[in-house]
Structures are given as C-alpha cells and as structure tokens.
C-alpha cells in the first residue's frame, strides 16, 4: 500500500505540473485584458534588479495584505539598508496600491505556478528569503524555493475553519495527505495571528515546532498618535465651541439614528457639533438631505477656517477621517448598527478617542475582544429593533453621553499599543532563518 500511495502522490504531483499551467493559459485566453501590459510578469518576467544586492521578497495577494505588508517592508528596510525589498502581488488593484507604496520598480505580479515561470522569476530576482502573507501556498513556488535554498516564512498566517475542514477531507486520502503535509511544512516558519489559527495549522499537518503565535501585523498600521496641532486645526475649522461627535464610516440605515441621538444630546449640550462621514461617497447627497431636517448642514468641501458655522458637517472629501477623529470628543463607528460586520474602530481607539459601536462587528472580532478586555469600548446592543426605534436611540444616546466624558479613550490606545510589534517579530524570524540558511 505504501508503494501505491507513493506512486499516486507522484502522479498527483505530475498532473499538477502538467495541467496547472494549461489551466492558467486557458484562463488568460478567456480574460485577455487581465493584467494589462504587465501580463508577462505572470510568466516570471519580474523587473530586473541589481543582483549584487541581497533581496527579500514579500508576497501579498490582495490590497489588504499589501497594506499590511508595509510595516514589514519598512521594518526590514530600516534594519537592512543594504538589501532590496521586492513586493509581489496577485491582483490588479493590489499592484496599483503596492506601486504607490513601494515604488513601481519594486513591485511585480507573483508568477503563475508553472515550473518555467517560477524558475524564471527566481532567476531574475534571486531572493535570499521570502515572506508570504497570510496563507499563500503554491507547490511549485515552494519547490523552487527549496531547490534554490531560499527560506520561506509565512507571516500573519491565518486559516479559516472552512479551509481547515477542506484540507482535512483531502487528507483522508494518504497519497494526497503526503503531498499536503510536504507543502505545509516547506516553509521554515509559520507566524500565526492567533492561537486559534495556530491550532488549525497543526490540524492540517504543519509541525508544531514551525508555528509561533505572533499577533496581527495589521495592528502595526493603526495610528496611535496624531500631532495635537492637527486636532486643534480641525476643531478651529469646524468651529467647535464645546464638544464634537464624529460618526465615521456610516452606512444607509444608521444616519437617521445618529441624527436622532445628536438631537437628544443637544438638549443637554446646545453647542454640540456633529460630523458624519458616510462610508460610501455616493451617499453624501442623501445624508446631507436627511441632516437638513435636524439643523444647519454643510458639506466638508464648503467649509474653510474663515467660513464655517454649520451644526452638522457631512464629509465629502477623502483622506481626512483620521484628522476628524483626532478632533473628536467622542466617536461612533458605523457598519455596526446593521448586519454588516463593522468598520475599523481601531483608528479612533488608537487615537485615544472614547468610541461607541453597535453589536455587529464580526469583521473586527480580534480588535473588539482586546478593547473589551480593557473596558475600552462601548458596545450598544441593537437586537431586532427598527434602527430608528426609540429604545435604540435612547441606548445609543446614553452610550454617547457617557463617552463624551469618559476615560475609555486612554485605555483604548493602551490596549492597541499592547497589540503592536508583530512586524518587528516577523523581521526577527526572517533574520534568523537567513542566518541559519
């Protein structure tokens, strides 16, 4: 039986080598405009570089991973100025973002997983080590990394329960299990975001000695300090006399509730200002129209330091939300009163702002867990009520009232600072595998 399993494993490997490149070719024939004039990069034609300098390759498939990789790239570059750090990506939008972040000459598409293409990619870049973000396991890439004696580290590793179950089903077949175990153990180290992900990695066959719970590098992207003069400038801009409530990244169905809360609080704090930043810019017009029934409203683009006076400001510009958070006395983060899963509450919390959210935050469970453990965030239960229901408005009003005078902001910042440092630890592991290679 062992001979049969060995034969079948070899057959699977051979079939992958044969059919994977064919499948990729067929995909590109069906999508001829995909990747534009950079299509050759998918076949290993990465930009040529000065190979006399050592190179670290960081691979990030999507936009989110490319943004998360920034802190690793910056940390490694600061410690090793004599090295090139090259970034590969998997999607068109990720390439655009990475080119802006790291420079177009340092970015290329990750090669399709065919022998000749991966071999060409390695020959052109000659990396000394590779960092793969999250869970990007391609057998032939790992095989050629092994042939070239290039150590691979998986950073910010995560594996969902669904993916783990799928791998477990495949592993019931011995000839597939051997192949999967080899692929999962080809990397020199797995740096898991959480203990839960670490246990799942063990369940799919990764050796326990290769796994380390390292935290989430995305926490290293959270701003935890903004110059006081910026907060003062934006408070002047908005003509804040007493206090400012910022509702960030709101979705349809939340604005009416926020406006009703603000109206109730104005009975207690007459000069309280409200700023609403809709998550989707195309909603600005409808938010302005709705807010007009509650008070004098202006768009952000209509306000200057010499011409303000609005009671309610609706943000119609990009890139300023962190500055508005810095100017706030309390923050409500949207996407949490509706079954959406929440928007990023770490940004205002990192800026030490007392923050209120609804109970829909499944997109940020790790962040909220840390903040709850430190009693550093207020969560308002929504239940099954209508979002404009009096009970929900009353609960949210009480939460915002408390936030306007609470010390939770300082605790929130401290809780998030404690979660930072994963990028530095990734770089330390990379340095270790390079030294022992």
Number of C-alpha atoms within 10 A of each C-alpha: 7 9 8 11 16 16 13 16 20 15 13 15 15 11 11 17 16 13 12 15 18 13 12 15 13 12 12 14 11 10 10 11 10 14 18 9 8 14 17 15 19 20 22 26 22 25 15 12 15 11 13 9 12 16 20 23 22 27 26 29 23 19 19 12 20 26 18 21 27 22 21 23 21 16 17 22 16 11 10 13 9 11 16 22 22 23 29 23 24 20 16 17 14 22 24 15 19 26 17 11 14 17 13 15 13 19 26 26 27 25 26 22 22 22 20 14 22 24 21 16 27 20 16 17 22 20 24 20 21 25 25 23 24 21 17 13 15 13 20 21 21 23 17 16 22 14 10 15 13 22 22 24 25 25 33 28 25 22 18 12 11 9 13 16 14 12 16 16 13 14 18 10 12 17 20 21 20 15 18 21 15 16 18 21 15 19 22 17 24 31 26 26 23 17 14 14 21 22 16 19 23 16 15 22 19 23 15 14 10 15 21 17 18 23 23 25 27 21 22 22 17 19 17 18 11 15 9 10 11 14 18 14 15 20 21 16 18 25 20 21 12 12 17 24 24 27 28 25 23 25 22 15 15 19 22 17 21 25 23 20 23 23 18 15 17 13 10 10 14 13 15 20 23 24 26 29 28 22 17 12 13 10 15 19 13 12 22 20 11 15 23 14 10 15 13 13 21 21 19 21 11 13 16 14 13 9 11 17 18 21 20 27 25 24 25 21 13 8 7 14 19 16 19 26 28 28 28 27 22 26 28 28 24 32 26 28 25 20 13 14 18 24 22 19 24 24 23 30 30 26 25 26 30 29 29 25 27 23 19 23 24 15 15 15 13 14 20 21 13 17 23 15 11 15 15 28 24 22 18 20 16 21 12 8 11 12 19 17 11 14 13 22 21 14 15 26 21 15 19 26 17 16 23 19 11 16 15 23 24 16 20 28 25 19 21 25 16 10 17 18 17 23 28 18 18 25 22 14 18 23 15 11 17 16 8 7 11
